[in-house]
Amino acid sequence: MFGGSVKEILRLDVQDLRTRFSRNTERKYLRSPSFPRYKSCPCRPSKLDPFKPCLQQRMAKGVFSSSRLWHELQAFWPDDKILG
């Protein structure tokens, strides 16, 4: 463990206000044999995926203004519903 009973650690934690976790969450982590590993979120397709080659090409030419890139995309694909 971590040098004391769970109850003692939780009591110290409440007095010091070191974390904002609930008591049950702290107990779960204190009782676990190792540090919890979080799973990465599955990658979802972006709305900009179809336009990334065009955007990367423009950025390679030095165009980084988001409003300019947005207007260029709207001009190039005026009827596309993906861009809103």
N, CA, C and O atoms as a Maestro MAE file, in Angstrom:
{
 s_m_m2io_version
 :::
 2.0.0
}

f_m_ct {
 s_m_title
 :::
 protein
 m_atom[336] {
  # First column is atom index #
  i_m_mmod_type
  r_m_x_coord
  r_m_y_coord
  r_m_z_coord
  i_m_residue_number
  s_m_chain_name
  s_m_pdb_residue_name
  s_m_pdb_atom_name
  i_m_atomic_number
  :::
  1 25 0.838 -1.192 0.000 1 A "MET " " N  " 7
  2 3 0.000 0.000 0.000 1 A "MET " " CA " 6
  3 2 0.878 1.249 0.000 1 A "MET " " C  " 6
  4 15 2.025 1.215 -0.445 1 A "MET " " O  " 8
  5 25 0.329 2.336 0.499 2 A "PHE " " N  " 7
  6 3 0.998 3.624 0.435 2 A "PHE " " CA " 6
  7 2 1.335 4.196 1.811 2 A "PHE " " C  " 6
  8 15 1.349 5.415 1.985 2 A "PHE " " O  " 8
  9 25 1.595 3.363 2.753 3 A "GLY " " N  " 7
  10 3 2.041 3.839 4.043 3 A "GLY " " CA " 6
  11 2 0.945 4.097 5.052 3 A "GLY " " C  " 6
  12 15 1.175 4.837 6.008 3 A "GLY " " O  " 8
  13 25 -0.204 3.541 4.895 4 A "GLY " " N  " 7
  14 3 -1.290 3.708 5.845 4 A "GLY " " CA " 6
  15 2 -2.532 3.006 5.350 4 A "GLY " " C  " 6
  16 15 -2.590 2.526 4.218 4 A "GLY " " O  " 8
  17 25 -3.523 2.956 6.215 5 A "SER " " N  " 7
  18 3 -4.761 2.333 5.782 5 A "SER " " CA " 6
  19 2 -5.487 3.260 4.816 5 A "SER " " C  " 6
  20 15 -5.213 4.459 4.761 5 A "SER " " O  " 8
  21 25 -6.405 2.692 4.065 6 A "VAL " " N  " 7
  22 3 -7.170 3.489 3.111 6 A "VAL " " CA " 6
  23 2 -7.927 4.580 3.839 6 A "VAL " " C  " 6
  24 15 -7.999 5.713 3.363 6 A "VAL " " O  " 8
  25 25 -8.493 4.249 4.989 7 A "LYS " " N  " 7
  26 3 -9.258 5.231 5.764 7 A "LYS " " CA " 6
  27 2 -8.375 6.407 6.195 7 A "LYS " " C  " 6
  28 15 -8.795 7.562 6.126 7 A "LYS " " O  " 8
  29 25 -7.151 6.104 6.641 8 A "GLU " " N  " 7
  30 3 -6.237 7.177 7.060 8 A "GLU " " CA " 6
  31 2 -5.843 8.063 5.879 8 A "GLU " " C  " 6
  32 15 -5.793 9.287 5.992 8 A "GLU " " O  " 8
  33 25 -5.570 7.427 4.759 9 A "ILE " " N  " 7
  34 3 -5.178 8.199 3.579 9 A "ILE " " CA " 6
  35 2 -6.328 9.083 3.109 9 A "ILE " " C  " 6
  36 15 -6.122 10.244 2.753 9 A "ILE " " O  " 8
  37 25 -7.537 8.531 3.109 10 A "LEU " " N  " 7
  38 3 -8.693 9.317 2.683 10 A "LEU " " CA " 6
  39 2 -8.968 10.463 3.644 10 A "LEU " " C  " 6
  40 15 -9.344 11.555 3.216 10 A "LEU " " O  " 8
  41 25 -8.783 10.223 4.955 11 A "ARG " " N  " 7
  42 3 -8.995 11.287 5.938 11 A "ARG " " CA " 6
  43 2 -7.971 12.400 5.728 11 A "ARG " " C  " 6
  44 15 -8.328 13.577 5.772 11 A "ARG " " O  " 8
  45 25 -6.704 12.047 5.500 12 A "LEU " " N  " 7
  46 3 -5.686 13.064 5.227 12 A "LEU " " CA " 6
  47 2 -6.005 13.822 3.942 12 A "LEU " " C  " 6
  48 15 -5.814 15.035 3.847 12 A "LEU " " O  " 8
  49 25 -6.491 13.079 2.968 13 A "ASP " " N  " 7
  50 3 -6.808 13.694 1.683 13 A "ASP " " CA " 6
  51 2 -7.930 14.715 1.832 13 A "ASP " " C  " 6
  52 15 -7.876 15.773 1.205 13 A "ASP " " O  " 8
  53 25 -8.926 14.433 2.631 14 A "VAL " " N  " 7
  54 3 -10.046 15.363 2.843 14 A "VAL " " CA " 6
  55 2 -9.550 16.603 3.570 14 A "VAL " " C  " 6
  56 15 -9.973 17.719 3.267 14 A "VAL " " O  " 8
  57 25 -8.648 16.405 4.536 15 A "GLN " " N  " 7
  58 3 -8.142 17.554 5.287 15 A "GLN " " CA " 6
  59 2 -7.270 18.450 4.409 15 A "GLN " " C  " 6
  60 15 -7.336 19.675 4.509 15 A "GLN " " O  " 8
  61 25 -6.456 17.839 3.553 16 A "ASP " " N  " 7
  62 3 -5.536 18.616 2.723 16 A "ASP " " CA " 6
  63 2 -6.170 19.107 1.424 16 A "ASP " " C  " 6
  64 15 -5.651 20.024 0.787 16 A "ASP " " O  " 8
  65 25 -7.300 18.495 1.028 17 A "LEU " " N  " 7
  66 3 -7.977 18.821 -0.227 17 A "LEU " " CA " 6
  67 2 -7.014 18.739 -1.410 17 A "LEU " " C  " 6
  68 15 -6.963 19.635 -2.253 17 A "LEU " " O  " 8
  69 25 -6.251 17.640 -1.455 18 A "ARG " " N  " 7
  70 3 -5.263 17.490 -2.517 18 A "ARG " " CA " 6
  71 2 -5.876 17.042 -3.843 18 A "ARG " " C  " 6
  72 15 -5.375 17.406 -4.907 18 A "ARG " " O  " 8
  73 25 -6.927 16.276 -3.793 19 A "THR " " N  " 7
  74 3 -7.527 15.801 -5.037 19 A "THR " " CA " 6
  75 2 -9.005 16.144 -5.034 19 A "THR " " C  " 6
  76 15 -9.567 16.536 -4.011 19 A "THR " " O  " 8
  77 25 -9.611 15.992 -6.174 20 A "ARG " " N  " 7
  78 3 -11.046 16.221 -6.320 20 A "ARG " " CA " 6
  79 2 -11.767 14.921 -6.671 20 A "ARG " " C  " 6
  80 15 -12.888 14.939 -7.178 20 A "ARG " " O  " 8
  81 25 -11.104 13.787 -6.393 21 A "PHE " " N  " 7
  82 3 -11.720 12.492 -6.677 21 A "PHE " " CA " 6
  83 2 -12.678 12.108 -5.572 21 A "PHE " " C  " 6
  84 15 -12.529 12.525 -4.424 21 A "PHE " " O  " 8
  85 25 -13.659 11.312 -5.935 22 A "SER " " N  " 7
  86 3 -14.576 10.813 -4.918 22 A "SER " " CA " 6
  87 2 -13.862 9.761 -4.065 22 A "SER " " C  " 6
  88 15 -12.832 9.218 -4.466 22 A "SER " " O  " 8
  89 25 -14.407 9.489 -2.919 23 A "ARG " " N  " 7
  90 3 -13.814 8.526 -1.999 23 A "ARG " " CA " 6
  91 2 -13.709 7.142 -2.644 23 A "ARG " " C  " 6
  92 15 -12.698 6.457 -2.492 23 A "ARG " " O  " 8
  93 25 -14.755 6.738 -3.364 24 A "ASN " " N  " 7
  94 3 -14.734 5.426 -4.004 24 A "ASN " " CA " 6
  95 2 -13.678 5.345 -5.108 24 A "ASN " " C  " 6
  96 15 -13.043 4.305 -5.284 24 A "ASN " " O  " 8
  97 25 -13.492 6.421 -5.840 25 A "THR " " N  " 7
  98 3 -12.463 6.446 -6.881 25 A "THR " " CA " 6
  99 2 -11.084 6.334 -6.260 25 A "THR " " C  " 6
  100 15 -10.238 5.594 -6.762 25 A "THR " " O  " 8
  101 25 -10.845 7.055 -5.179 26 A "GLU " " N  " 7
  102 3 -9.552 6.968 -4.498 26 A "GLU " " CA " 6
  103 2 -9.315 5.568 -3.955 26 A "GLU " " C  " 6
  104 15 -8.204 5.047 -4.058 26 A "GLU " " O  " 8
  105 25 -10.337 4.952 -3.381 27 A "ARG " " N  " 7
  106 3 -10.196 3.581 -2.882 27 A "ARG " " CA " 6
  107 2 -9.824 2.633 -4.018 27 A "ARG " " C  " 6
  108 15 -8.958 1.772 -3.864 27 A "ARG " " O  " 8
  109 25 -10.491 2.802 -5.164 28 A "LYS " " N  " 7
  110 3 -10.220 1.926 -6.305 28 A "LYS " " CA " 6
  111 2 -8.759 2.045 -6.724 28 A "LYS " " C  " 6
  112 15 -8.105 1.033 -6.975 28 A "LYS " " O  " 8
  113 25 -8.240 3.266 -6.802 29 A "TYR " " N  " 7
  114 3 -6.856 3.460 -7.216 29 A "TYR " " CA " 6
  115 2 -5.872 3.007 -6.150 29 A "TYR " " C  " 6
  116 15 -4.812 2.472 -6.473 29 A "TYR " " O  " 8
  117 25 -6.207 3.214 -4.892 30 A "LEU " " N  " 7
  118 3 -5.305 2.781 -3.829 30 A "LEU " " CA " 6
  119 2 -5.219 1.261 -3.744 30 A "LEU " " C  " 6
  120 15 -4.171 0.720 -3.391 30 A "LEU " " O  " 8
  121 25 -6.297 0.575 -4.061 31 A "ARG " " N  " 7
  122 3 -6.313 -0.886 -3.991 31 A "ARG " " CA " 6
  123 2 -5.783 -1.561 -5.252 31 A "ARG " " C  " 6
  124 15 -5.498 -2.759 -5.236 31 A "ARG " " O  " 8
  125 25 -5.649 -0.817 -6.330 32 A "SER " " N  " 7
  126 3 -5.179 -1.436 -7.565 32 A "SER " " CA " 6
  127 2 -3.688 -1.751 -7.447 32 A "SER " " C  " 6
  128 15 -2.946 -1.002 -6.811 32 A "SER " " O  " 8
  129 25 -3.242 -2.860 -8.059 33 A "PRO " " N  " 7
  130 3 -1.839 -3.264 -7.931 33 A "PRO " " CA " 6
  131 2 -0.876 -2.374 -8.703 33 A "PRO " " C  " 6
  132 15 0.314 -2.352 -8.392 33 A "PRO " " O  " 8
  133 25 -1.355 -1.645 -9.694 34 A "SER " " N  " 7
  134 3 -0.473 -0.783 -10.471 34 A "SER " " CA " 6
  135 2 -1.204 0.501 -10.834 34 A "SER " " C  " 6
  136 15 -2.407 0.641 -10.612 34 A "SER " " O  " 8
  137 25 -0.456 1.419 -11.391 35 A "PHE " " N  " 7
  138 3 -1.032 2.688 -11.798 35 A "PHE " " CA " 6
  139 2 -2.017 2.453 -12.937 35 A "PHE " " C  " 6
  140 15 -1.697 1.708 -13.863 35 A "PHE " " O  " 8
  141 25 -3.199 3.057 -12.905 36 A "PRO " " N  " 7
  142 3 -4.191 2.797 -13.954 36 A "PRO " " CA " 6
  143 2 -3.745 3.362 -15.301 36 A "PRO " " C  " 6
  144 15 -3.257 4.489 -15.384 36 A "PRO " " O  " 8
  145 25 -3.915 2.580 -16.330 37 A "ARG " " N  " 7
  146 3 -3.605 3.010 -17.698 37 A "ARG " " CA " 6
  147 2 -4.913 3.319 -18.400 37 A "ARG " " C  " 6
  148 15 -5.858 2.532 -18.347 37 A "ARG " " O  " 8
  149 25 -4.963 4.442 -19.042 38 A "TYR " " N  " 7
  150 3 -6.166 4.845 -19.745 38 A "TYR " " CA " 6
  151 2 -6.073 4.410 -21.196 38 A "TYR " " C  " 6
  152 15 -5.008 4.486 -21.810 38 A "TYR " " O  " 8
  153 25 -7.170 3.963 -21.730 39 A "LYS " " N  " 7
  154 3 -7.214 3.566 -23.126 39 A "LYS " " CA " 6
  155 2 -7.343 4.818 -23.987 39 A "LYS " " C  " 6
  156 15 -8.033 5.773 -23.630 39 A "LYS " " O  " 8
  157 25 -6.671 4.787 -25.113 40 A "SER " " N  " 7
  158 3 -6.808 5.926 -26.016 40 A "SER " " CA " 6
  159 2 -8.148 5.826 -26.732 40 A "SER " " C  " 6
  160 15 -8.674 4.737 -26.962 40 A "SER " " O  " 8
  161 25 -8.671 6.961 -27.069 41 A "CYS " " N  " 7
  162 3 -9.964 7.004 -27.761 41 A "CYS " " CA " 6
  163 2 -9.783 6.497 -29.192 41 A "CYS " " C  " 6
  164 15 -8.768 6.778 -29.828 41 A "CYS " " O  " 8
  165 25 -10.741 5.770 -29.684 42 A "PRO " " N  " 7
  166 3 -10.631 5.335 -31.075 42 A "PRO " " CA " 6
  167 2 -10.709 6.539 -32.008 42 A "PRO " " C  " 6
  168 15 -11.508 7.452 -31.800 42 A "PRO " " O  " 8
  169 25 -9.891 6.525 -33.009 43 A "CYS " " N  " 7
  170 3 -9.858 7.651 -33.939 43 A "CYS " " CA " 6
  171 2 -11.116 7.655 -34.799 43 A "CYS " " C  " 6
  172 15 -11.480 6.647 -35.404 43 A "CYS " " O  " 8
  173 25 -11.756 8.788 -34.837 44 A "ARG " " N  " 7
  174 3 -12.925 8.970 -35.685 44 A "ARG " " CA " 6
  175 2 -12.501 9.767 -36.905 44 A "ARG " " C  " 6
  176 15 -11.561 10.558 -36.837 44 A "ARG " " O  " 8
  177 25 -13.177 9.568 -38.001 45 A "PRO " " N  " 7
  178 3 -12.839 10.388 -39.160 45 A "PRO " " CA " 6
  179 2 -13.219 11.843 -38.903 45 A "PRO " " C  " 6
  180 15 -14.234 12.140 -38.273 45 A "PRO " " O  " 8
  181 25 -12.394 12.721 -39.396 46 A "SER " " N  " 7
  182 3 -12.626 14.149 -39.249 46 A "SER " " CA " 6
  183 2 -13.447 14.660 -40.426 46 A "SER " " C  " 6
  184 15 -13.417 14.077 -41.510 46 A "SER " " O  " 8
  185 25 -14.174 15.741 -40.213 47 A "LYS " " N  " 7
  186 3 -14.905 16.361 -41.314 47 A "LYS " " CA " 6
  187 2 -13.949 16.924 -42.357 47 A "LYS " " C  " 6
  188 15 -14.324 17.114 -43.514 47 A "LYS " " O  " 8
  189 25 -12.717 17.187 -41.946 48 A "LEU " " N  " 7
  190 3 -11.742 17.758 -42.875 48 A "LEU " " CA " 6
  191 2 -10.930 16.701 -43.614 48 A "LEU " " C  " 6
  192 15 -10.118 17.055 -44.469 48 A "LEU " " O  " 8
  193 25 -11.119 15.421 -43.316 49 A "ASP " " N  " 7
  194 3 -10.336 14.369 -43.970 49 A "ASP " " CA " 6
  195 2 -10.368 14.452 -45.490 49 A "ASP " " C  " 6
  196 15 -9.316 14.307 -46.114 49 A "ASP " " O  " 8
  197 25 -11.517 14.678 -46.118 50 A "PRO " " N  " 7
  198 3 -11.506 14.762 -47.589 50 A "PRO " " CA " 6
  199 2 -10.713 15.957 -48.122 50 A "PRO " " C  " 6
  200 15 -10.314 15.966 -49.286 50 A "PRO " " O  " 8
  201 25 -10.486 16.955 -47.283 51 A "PHE " " N  " 7
  202 3 -9.848 18.179 -47.733 51 A "PHE " " CA " 6
  203 2 -8.403 18.310 -47.266 51 A "PHE " " C  " 6
  204 15 -7.736 19.290 -47.598 51 A "PHE " " O  " 8
  205 25 -7.911 17.345 -46.507 52 A "LYS " " N  " 7
  206 3 -6.557 17.444 -45.951 52 A "LYS " " CA " 6
  207 2 -5.474 17.585 -47.012 52 A "LYS " " C  " 6
  208 15 -4.561 18.388 -46.824 52 A "LYS " " O  " 8
  209 25 -5.528 16.839 -48.125 53 A "PRO " " N  " 7
  210 3 -4.471 17.044 -49.127 53 A "PRO " " CA " 6
  211 2 -4.413 18.491 -49.635 53 A "PRO " " C  " 6
  212 15 -3.330 19.048 -49.812 53 A "PRO " " O  " 8
  213 25 -5.562 19.081 -49.863 54 A "CYS " " N  " 7
  214 3 -5.607 20.469 -50.330 54 A "CYS " " CA " 6
  215 2 -5.072 21.413 -49.250 54 A "CYS " " C  " 6
  216 15 -4.291 22.320 -49.539 54 A "CYS " " O  " 8
  217 25 -5.498 21.191 -48.016 55 A "LEU " " N  " 7
  218 3 -5.044 22.050 -46.913 55 A "LEU " " CA " 6
  219 2 -3.541 21.914 -46.690 55 A "LEU " " C  " 6
  220 15 -2.854 22.909 -46.460 55 A "LEU " " O  " 8
  221 25 -3.029 20.685 -46.758 56 A "GLN " " N  " 7
  222 3 -1.589 20.482 -46.567 56 A "GLN " " CA " 6
  223 2 -0.790 21.138 -47.682 56 A "GLN " " C  " 6
  224 15 0.282 21.692 -47.438 56 A "GLN " " O  " 8
  225 25 -1.308 21.078 -48.902 57 A "GLN " " N  " 7
  226 3 -0.640 21.714 -50.030 57 A "GLN " " CA " 6
  227 2 -0.585 23.229 -49.837 57 A "GLN " " C  " 6
  228 15 0.451 23.849 -50.078 57 A "GLN " " O  " 8
  229 25 -1.691 23.823 -49.405 58 A "ARG " " N  " 7
  230 3 -1.717 25.274 -49.183 58 A "ARG " " CA " 6
  231 2 -0.807 25.666 -48.024 58 A "ARG " " C  " 6
  232 15 -0.139 26.698 -48.080 58 A "ARG " " O  " 8
  233 25 -0.778 24.850 -46.979 59 A "MET " " N  " 7
  234 3 0.083 25.159 -45.833 59 A "MET " " CA " 6
  235 2 1.558 25.002 -46.199 59 A "MET " " C  " 6
  236 15 2.405 25.716 -45.663 59 A "MET " " O  " 8
  237 25 1.873 24.076 -47.105 60 A "ALA " " N  " 7
  238 3 3.254 23.934 -47.574 60 A "ALA " " CA " 6
  239 2 3.698 25.181 -48.336 60 A "ALA " " C  " 6
  240 15 4.886 25.500 -48.388 60 A "ALA " " O  " 8
  241 25 2.729 25.880 -48.926 61 A "LYS " " N  " 7
  242 3 3.037 27.125 -49.647 61 A "LYS " " CA " 6
  243 2 3.052 28.340 -48.721 61 A "LYS " " C  " 6
  244 15 3.296 29.460 -49.170 61 A "LYS " " O  " 8
  245 25 2.792 28.122 -47.436 62 A "GLY " " N  " 7
  246 3 2.891 29.203 -46.465 62 A "GLY " " CA " 6
  247 2 1.580 29.846 -46.073 62 A "GLY " " C  " 6
  248 15 1.584 30.872 -45.393 62 A "GLY " " O  " 8
  249 25 0.460 29.281 -46.478 63 A "VAL " " N  " 7
  250 3 -0.845 29.845 -46.114 63 A "VAL " " CA " 6
  251 2 -1.308 29.153 -44.830 63 A "VAL " " C  " 6
  252 15 -1.632 27.965 -44.843 63 A "VAL " " O  " 8
  253 25 -1.337 29.894 -43.731 64 A "PHE " " N  " 7
  254 3 -1.736 29.332 -42.439 64 A "PHE " " CA " 6
  255 2 -2.968 30.012 -41.847 64 A "PHE " " C  " 6
  256 15 -3.447 29.603 -40.789 64 A "PHE " " O  " 8
  257 25 -3.475 31.019 -42.496 65 A "SER " " N  " 7
  258 3 -4.638 31.724 -41.984 65 A "SER " " CA " 6
  259 2 -5.871 30.825 -42.120 65 A "SER " " C  " 6
  260 15 -6.249 30.426 -43.222 65 A "SER " " O  " 8
  261 25 -6.485 30.519 -40.978 66 A "SER " " N  " 7
  262 3 -7.635 29.614 -41.003 66 A "SER " " CA " 6
  263 2 -8.802 30.218 -41.777 66 A "SER " " C  " 6
  264 15 -9.509 29.501 -42.485 66 A "SER " " O  " 8
  265 25 -9.010 31.523 -41.650 67 A "SER " " N  " 7
  266 3 -10.124 32.139 -42.382 67 A "SER " " CA " 6
  267 2 -9.862 32.113 -43.889 67 A "SER " " C  " 6
  268 15 -10.786 31.910 -44.677 67 A "SER " " O  " 8
  269 25 -8.620 32.317 -44.284 68 A "ARG " " N  " 7
  270 3 -8.294 32.267 -45.723 68 A "ARG " " CA " 6
  271 2 -8.471 30.846 -46.256 68 A "ARG " " C  " 6
  272 15 -9.033 30.655 -47.334 68 A "ARG " " O  " 8
  273 25 -7.996 29.850 -45.508 69 A "LEU " " N  " 7
  274 3 -8.150 28.463 -45.936 69 A "LEU " " CA " 6
  275 2 -9.626 28.096 -46.015 69 A "LEU " " C  " 6
  276 15 -10.046 27.396 -46.936 69 A "LEU " " O  " 8
  277 25 -10.408 28.561 -45.058 70 A "TRP " " N  " 7
  278 3 -11.845 28.284 -45.041 70 A "TRP " " CA " 6
  279 2 -12.527 28.859 -46.284 70 A "TRP " " C  " 6
  280 15 -13.329 28.181 -46.926 70 A "TRP " " O  " 8
  281 25 -12.208 30.110 -46.620 71 A "HIS " " N  " 7
  282 3 -12.815 30.749 -47.793 71 A "HIS " " CA " 6
  283 2 -12.379 30.064 -49.092 71 A "HIS " " C  " 6
  284 15 -13.165 29.946 -50.032 71 A "HIS " " O  " 8
  285 25 -11.122 29.616 -49.135 72 A "GLU " " N  " 7
  286 3 -10.654 28.900 -50.316 72 A "GLU " " CA " 6
  287 2 -11.377 27.571 -50.472 72 A "GLU " " C  " 6
  288 15 -11.735 27.186 -51.585 72 A "GLU " " O  " 8
  289 25 -11.595 26.873 -49.374 73 A "LEU " " N  " 7
  290 3 -12.324 25.605 -49.441 73 A "LEU " " CA " 6
  291 2 -13.763 25.834 -49.870 73 A "LEU " " C  " 6
  292 15 -14.298 25.070 -50.673 73 A "LEU " " O  " 8
  293 25 -14.390 26.864 -49.352 74 A "GLN " " N  " 7
  294 3 -15.773 27.164 -49.735 74 A "GLN " " CA " 6
  295 2 -15.867 27.531 -51.216 74 A "GLN " " C  " 6
  296 15 -16.837 27.178 -51.889 74 A "GLN " " O  " 8
  297 25 -14.861 28.238 -51.718 75 A "ALA " " N  " 7
  298 3 -14.861 28.616 -53.128 75 A "ALA " " CA " 6
  299 2 -14.623 27.401 -54.022 75 A "ALA " " C  " 6
  300 15 -15.183 27.304 -55.114 75 A "ALA " " O  " 8
  301 25 -13.788 26.478 -53.549 76 A "PHE " " N  " 7
  302 3 -13.448 25.312 -54.360 76 A "PHE " " CA " 6
  303 2 -14.552 24.260 -54.321 76 A "PHE " " C  " 6
  304 15 -14.800 23.592 -55.325 76 A "PHE " " O  " 8
  305 25 -15.217 24.104 -53.177 77 A "TRP " " N  " 7
  306 3 -16.305 23.139 -53.009 77 A "TRP " " CA " 6
  307 2 -17.557 23.860 -52.521 77 A "TRP " " C  " 6
  308 15 -17.940 23.680 -51.365 77 A "TRP " " O  " 8
  309 25 -18.204 24.665 -53.349 78 A "PRO " " N  " 7
  310 3 -19.322 25.493 -52.865 78 A "PRO " " CA " 6
  311 2 -20.562 24.701 -52.478 78 A "PRO " " C  " 6
  312 15 -21.308 25.144 -51.604 78 A "PRO " " O  " 8
  313 25 -20.814 23.558 -53.084 79 A "ASP " " N  " 7
  314 3 -22.040 22.818 -52.805 79 A "ASP " " CA " 6
  315 2 -21.851 21.707 -51.784 79 A "ASP " " C  " 6
  316 15 -22.791 20.962 -51.509 79 A "ASP " " O  " 8
  317 25 -20.681 21.581 -51.228 80 A "ASP " " N  " 7
  318 3 -20.403 20.464 -50.332 80 A "ASP " " CA " 6
  319 2 -21.027 20.703 -48.971 80 A "ASP " " C  " 6
  320 15 -20.776 21.733 -48.345 80 A "ASP " " O  " 8
  321 25 -21.825 19.778 -48.512 81 A "LYS " " N  " 7
  322 3 -22.534 19.901 -47.226 81 A "LYS " " CA " 6
  323 2 -21.616 19.639 -46.039 81 A "LYS " " C  " 6
  324 15 -21.966 19.985 -44.910 81 A "LYS " " O  " 8
  325 25 -20.445 19.036 -46.266 82 A "ILE " " N  " 7
  326 3 -19.533 18.744 -45.158 82 A "ILE " " CA " 6
  327 2 -19.032 20.031 -44.524 82 A "ILE " " C  " 6
  328 15 -18.839 20.094 -43.310 82 A "ILE " " O  " 8
  329 25 -18.826 21.031 -45.320 83 A "LEU " " N  " 7
  330 3 -18.270 22.283 -44.800 83 A "LEU " " CA " 6
  331 2 -19.337 23.158 -44.166 83 A "LEU " " C  " 6
  332 15 -19.016 24.237 -43.668 83 A "LEU " " O  " 8
  333 25 -20.559 22.746 -44.165 84 A "GLY " " N  " 7
  334 3 -21.613 23.504 -43.507 84 A "GLY " " CA " 6
  335 2 -22.118 24.556 -44.359 84 A "GLY " " C  " 6
  336 15 -23.016 25.297 -43.960 84 A "GLY " " O  " 8
  :::
 }
 m_bond[335] {
  # First column is bond index #
  i_m_from
  i_m_to
  i_m_order
  :::
  1 1 2 1
  2 2 3 1
  3 3 4 2
  4 3 5 1
  5 5 6 1
  6 6 7 1
  7 7 8 2
  8 7 9 1
  9 9 10 1
  10 10 11 1
  11 11 12 2
  12 11 13 1
  13 13 14 1
  14 14 15 1
  15 15 16 2
  16 15 17 1
  17 17 18 1
  18 18 19 1
  19 19 20 2
  20 19 21 1
  21 21 22 1
  22 22 23 1
  23 23 24 2
  24 23 25 1
  25 25 26 1
  26 26 27 1
  27 27 28 2
  28 27 29 1
  29 29 30 1
  30 30 31 1
  31 31 32 2
  32 31 33 1
  33 33 34 1
  34 34 35 1
  35 35 36 2
  36 35 37 1
  37 37 38 1
  38 38 39 1
  39 39 40 2
  40 39 41 1
  41 41 42 1
  42 42 43 1
  43 43 44 2
  44 43 45 1
  45 45 46 1
  46 46 47 1
  47 47 48 2
  48 47 49 1
  49 49 50 1
  50 50 51 1
  51 51 52 2
  52 51 53 1
  53 53 54 1
  54 54 55 1
  55 55 56 2
  56 55 57 1
  57 57 58 1
  58 58 59 1
  59 59 60 2
  60 59 61 1
  61 61 62 1
  62 62 63 1
  63 63 64 2
  64 63 65 1
  65 65 66 1
  66 66 67 1
  67 67 68 2
  68 67 69 1
  69 69 70 1
  70 70 71 1
  71 71 72 2
  72 71 73 1
  73 73 74 1
  74 74 75 1
  75 75 76 2
  76 75 77 1
  77 77 78 1
  78 78 79 1
  79 79 80 2
  80 79 81 1
  81 81 82 1
  82 82 83 1
  83 83 84 2
  84 83 85 1
  85 85 86 1
  86 86 87 1
  87 87 88 2
  88 87 89 1
  89 89 90 1
  90 90 91 1
  91 91 92 2
  92 91 93 1
  93 93 94 1
  94 94 95 1
  95 95 96 2
  96 95 97 1
  97 97 98 1
  98 98 99 1
  99 99 100 2
  100 99 101 1
  101 101 102 1
  102 102 103 1
  103 103 104 2
  104 103 105 1
  105 105 106 1
  106 106 107 1
  107 107 108 2
  108 107 109 1
  109 109 110 1
  110 110 111 1
  111 111 112 2
  112 111 113 1
  113 113 114 1
  114 114 115 1
  115 115 116 2
  116 115 117 1
  117 117 118 1
  118 118 119 1
  119 119 120 2
  120 119 121 1
  121 121 122 1
  122 122 123 1
  123 123 124 2
  124 123 125 1
  125 125 126 1
  126 126 127 1
  127 127 128 2
  128 127 129 1
  129 129 130 1
  130 130 131 1
  131 131 132 2
  132 131 133 1
  133 133 134 1
  134 134 135 1
  135 135 136 2
  136 135 137 1
  137 137 138 1
  138 138 139 1
  139 139 140 2
  140 139 141 1
  141 141 142 1
  142 142 143 1
  143 143 144 2
  144 143 145 1
  145 145 146 1
  146 146 147 1
  147 147 148 2
  148 147 149 1
  149 149 150 1
  150 150 151 1
  151 151 152 2
  152 151 153 1
  153 153 154 1
  154 154 155 1
  155 155 156 2
  156 155 157 1
  157 157 158 1
  158 158 159 1
  159 159 160 2
  160 159 161 1
  161 161 162 1
  162 162 163 1
  163 163 164 2
  164 163 165 1
  165 165 166 1
  166 166 167 1
  167 167 168 2
  168 167 169 1
  169 169 170 1
  170 170 171 1
  171 171 172 2
  172 171 173 1
  173 173 174 1
  174 174 175 1
  175 175 176 2
  176 175 177 1
  177 177 178 1
  178 178 179 1
  179 179 180 2
  180 179 181 1
  181 181 182 1
  182 182 183 1
  183 183 184 2
  184 183 185 1
  185 185 186 1
  186 186 187 1
  187 187 188 2
  188 187 189 1
  189 189 190 1
  190 190 191 1
  191 191 192 2
  192 191 193 1
  193 193 194 1
  194 194 195 1
  195 195 196 2
  196 195 197 1
  197 197 198 1
  198 198 199 1
  199 199 200 2
  200 199 201 1
  201 201 202 1
  202 202 203 1
  203 203 204 2
  204 203 205 1
  205 205 206 1
  206 206 207 1
  207 207 208 2
  208 207 209 1
  209 209 210 1
  210 210 211 1
  211 211 212 2
  212 211 213 1
  213 213 214 1
  214 214 215 1
  215 215 216 2
  216 215 217 1
  217 217 218 1
  218 218 219 1
  219 219 220 2
  220 219 221 1
  221 221 222 1
  222 222 223 1
  223 223 224 2
  224 223 225 1
  225 225 226 1
  226 226 227 1
  227 227 228 2
  228 227 229 1
  229 229 230 1
  230 230 231 1
  231 231 232 2
  232 231 233 1
  233 233 234 1
  234 234 235 1
  235 235 236 2
  236 235 237 1
  237 237 238 1
  238 238 239 1
  239 239 240 2
  240 239 241 1
  241 241 242 1
  242 242 243 1
  243 243 244 2
  244 243 245 1
  245 245 246 1
  246 246 247 1
  247 247 248 2
  248 247 249 1
  249 249 250 1
  250 250 251 1
  251 251 252 2
  252 251 253 1
  253 253 254 1
  254 254 255 1
  255 255 256 2
  256 255 257 1
  257 257 258 1
  258 258 259 1
  259 259 260 2
  260 259 261 1
  261 261 262 1
  262 262 263 1
  263 263 264 2
  264 263 265 1
  265 265 266 1
  266 266 267 1
  267 267 268 2
  268 267 269 1
  269 269 270 1
  270 270 271 1
  271 271 272 2
  272 271 273 1
  273 273 274 1
  274 274 275 1
  275 275 276 2
  276 275 277 1
  277 277 278 1
  278 278 279 1
  279 279 280 2
  280 279 281 1
  281 281 282 1
  282 282 283 1
  283 283 284 2
  284 283 285 1
  285 285 286 1
  286 286 287 1
  287 287 288 2
  288 287 289 1
  289 289 290 1
  290 290 291 1
  291 291 292 2
  292 291 293 1
  293 293 294 1
  294 294 295 1
  295 295 296 2
  296 295 297 1
  297 297 298 1
  298 298 299 1
  299 299 300 2
  300 299 301 1
  301 301 302 1
  302 302 303 1
  303 303 304 2
  304 303 305 1
  305 305 306 1
  306 306 307 1
  307 307 308 2
  308 307 309 1
  309 309 310 1
  310 310 311 1
  311 311 312 2
  312 311 313 1
  313 313 314 1
  314 314 315 1
  315 315 316 2
  316 315 317 1
  317 317 318 1
  318 318 319 1
  319 319 320 2
  320 319 321 1
  321 321 322 1
  322 322 323 1
  323 323 324 2
  324 323 325 1
  325 325 326 1
  326 326 327 1
  327 327 328 2
  328 327 329 1
  329 329 330 1
  330 330 331 1
  331 331 332 2
  332 331 333 1
  333 333 334 1
  334 334 335 1
  335 335 336 2
  :::
 }
}
